[in-house]
């Protein structure tokens, strides 16, 4: 029988690795490659102005890069996550979040895609995360998912030069190509 991972294992992980506990198992991932970092950063900037800061958009959200989520026994680190401020009016004092986000985004890479689509989406669903986006820099796609009961439904898949106006951030549009081109 394999020993269940503990938070001590996360704290003792090598500095250059991202540590998560998924289904009681410790997972170590390398830091994202430049195309993944570009896509995640560009997406955070596209959403941050109108939704986090209410510049050119409705505001009302906290949009954060790589927050550490403590969801039941799991320690999960999405590439981006967002909370409606009505559900989380202020930042918690702990260095992690125990309140599940309203939206989680994973930037898929060949080494993490199976885990992101499988274990992590299942954990997000069990925690009640209502929206998930899967960004694939290699395929240049954005999959928009909505939780219906305990099942993820694909709302839309955007590709190429599509305009992104997708829930829960459909109040403001931005070009999908901005995630790969850095403009």
PyMOL commands that set and color helices and strands:
alter all, ss='L'
color gray80, all
select helices_A, chain A and resi 7-11+34-52+113-127+178-181
alter helices_A, ss='H'
color red, helices_A
select strands_A, chain A and resi 17-22+25-30+61-65+68-71+74-77+80-84+103-108+131-136+141-148+151-159+163-164+174-175
alter strands_A, ss='S'
color yellow, strands_A
deselect
rebuild
show_as cartoon
